[in-house]
Amino acid sequence: MANVRRRICMIVQQKDVRGGIAAVTSGYYGSALESTYDIRYVESYCNGSKFQKLIKAIKGIIEFRKVLREFKPELVHMHTSFGPSFYRMQPFLYLAKKQGIPVIDHLHGADFKTFYIDASNKKKKLIKKVYNDFSKIIVLSKEWEDTMSEVVPREKLTVIENYCMPQDIKTIECLIGDRFRDKQILFLGEIGKRKGGYDFAAIVKKTLAKVPDAVFMFCGSGAKADVDDIVYDVYSVAGKEHAVFPGWLRGEAKEKVLRESAVYMLPSYDEGLPMSILDAMSYGLPVVSTNVGGIPKVVRAGVNGFLSEPGDTDSISTGLAKLLSDKDMYIRAARKSYEIADKEYNFEVHLEKLKKTYDEFL
């Protein structure tokens, strides 16, 4: 009996969904986590129209009821965000609670102001009720622990940062010289307001004034209206030889831009702990980002990059220019980024923290 794996049901997004949640959960498939626990995955969300998302959620609930009946999980681990995700998660939560099964919420939400602070008193009351019905809530940083303590008692909260899978250090060392020479600045993610998309044009213009041979690679997608406006603004200040919008990249295409880029840039306004920053650091990229969410814990000003306040395009462009103009500074920052990712945010550290949380209830 000692070798029997405890049963866990994990509520996840479909594997091909764009964004940080699917990036996190994709690493669990086939990992050491499955060697320790018997895990069943139930998908509750997909890309597509509102109708397609609704059908996916309904199918997920039907599948979850079957898993509760036949698999009989001892613990449920949900991955959620704010907005519509808050409502999609509730049937799963209450179906599990009805059977007395503890439920952990892995909270990836970022826009707390819109979701909770600016909400009506009625909605705030509902939010508090729902989150207090979880057995435990995983947040991505100490800053988010402080934020969520407005909603639930601190003893319900635990911090488990996102993770990365560092590349071979010898490969990184071989790339550093070419990266500095080519001066490619990388962005990965949603092209829209929250990630600082409407600041792209000003950042490009001000950076090119300091580093005329810099190239920006804006990899991602978003609402068509946002993308169209942002692309138009960028191309009004720079030619296509200085700014490229290749769309959302996966697999080898994503790995290629991570290998070739010199610096990672994320001028975001709201974040938890972005997987994109950790991915960039695992490839030895210095980072220029903003002082929001858990970012200051991984991006250390003057060590492996620079931090600015959201919307401060002067400061962001200055940080980029410093890294791309001083080779010694660049090399030190690149090596430090890799070191932080490898020692503090590798996958094994993340899994050990997750196992510890599971074992509180198993």
Secondary structure, 3 states (H helix, E strand, C coil): CCCCCEEEEEEEECCCCCCHHHHHHHCCCCCHHHHHEEEEEEEEECCCCHHHHHHHHHHHHHHHHHHHHHCCCCEEEEEECCCHHHHHHHHHHHHHHHCCCCEEEEECCCCHHHHHHCCCHHHHHHHHHHHHCCCEEEECCHHHHHHHCCCCCHHHEEECCCCECCCCHHHHHHHHHHHHHHCEEEEEEECCCCCCHHHHHHHHHHHHHHCCCCEEEEEEECCHHHHHHHHHHHHCCCCCCCEECCCCCCHHHHHHHHHHCCEEEECCCCCCCCHHHHHHHHCCCCEEEECCCCHHHHCCECCCEEEECCCCHHHHHHHHHHHHHCHHHHHHHHHHHHHHHHHHCEHHHHHHHHHHHHHCCC
